[in-house]
Amino acid sequence: MSLDRTKRLQRGFTLLELLTVMTILAMLATVGIVGYRRHTKAARESVLKEDLYQINHCLEQYRADKGRYPSSLSELQAKGYLRQIPKDPMTNADDWVTETEAPDPDNPDAESGIFRVRSNSTEIGENGIPYNEWQ
């Protein structure tokens, strides 16, 4: 082999070519990460909407069956209205905010039950409303 041919075979990429490829890859990765985060947030919001609907619906079913709201969420699970109490997808914990019904003026000694559940997260959703205000 001649010396010219050996130099040509050993020649690699220039620094400029490598930087161009790295820049393109970085831009593609950035676009992918932003899209991934947006879609995972949208998925967690969908799960939150469904969980809130199911829990609040079970609270209403319980009241229709028993004539009162339950005193705790675990009571819903114990009576078979929920298989398990889901975790809040925004906080990833069992820290639902519960709202109790107003005391009955005819029976002030009666125990107040939980009539609504909300998220404990104060982050703002894609719709501009904080998660802890969703119903």
PyMOL commands that set and color helices and strands:
alter all, ss='L'
color gray80, all
select helices_A, chain A and resi 3-10+15-66+73-78+131-133
alter helices_A, ss='H'
color red, helices_A
select strands_A, chain A and resi 97-100+114-118
alter strands_A, ss='S'
color yellow, strands_A
deselect
rebuild
show_as cartoon
